[in-house]
Amino acid sequence: MLDVTSSTDGVWGEHTPTGRRAPGPAATPVAAEPRELECRFEREAIPHLTALYSGAYRLTRNAADAEDLVQETCLRAFRAFHLFTPDTNIRAWLFTILYRVRADQFRKAARSPRVVELVHEGPAAAPPQDELARGQEVVLRALARLPAPFHNAVVLRDMHDFTYEEIAGILEVPIGTVMSRIHRGRALLRGMLQGARA
């Protein structure tokens, strides 16, 4: 069980993690007892851990890094949960936080993402439940070679089934940009797969 009560730096303050519905001067979050919030968080957010881990693994391509990313996402989500609007799409809200945490990691590192394979440790491998058929592995390898903006949009649409509107909220870009990135990403992916078959 994740310890979601720990503190962490880099939480949003007065902004919601989605970047939308930030309370204005007259708005106040719904008051709730800490125990009530904790119970709601466990009931509503925790069931999405598997999907979050899957998304985190596709972003990091490393099991340990994916676990760290999910842990930080849960910590931030728990601390901002009083700002979450009940009966809205919590899965999209959590993925927004996941992508923000990842972006924050890149900003802090001030460098491009790199995957380093340790010679004596063997290649990073997905957990057994994530093992894929050989044909799927070819697709995933091609997907991993897509530039990040196209990769993120295609993964959120084709692997996590988010709508264009939800993806626009998660990535904080206009819906037209989302549609363009998905179209271009799929075209690049088709080209890579055709090249792999040739």
RAKAZI-V843157 format. One line per field, one symbol per residue. ss: DSSP state (H for helix, E for strand, L for the rest). Layout:
ss: ???
//
This chain:
ss: LLLLLLLLLLLLLLLLLLLLLLLLLLLLLLLLLHHHHHHHHHHHLHHHHHHHHHHHHHHHLLHHHHHHHHHHHHHHHHHLHHHLLLLLLHHHHHHHHHHHHHHHHHHHHLLLLLLLLLLLLLLLLLLHHHLLLHHHHHHHHHHHLLLHHHHHHHHHHHHLLLLHHHHHHHHLLLHHHHHHHHHHHHHHHHHHHHHHHL
//
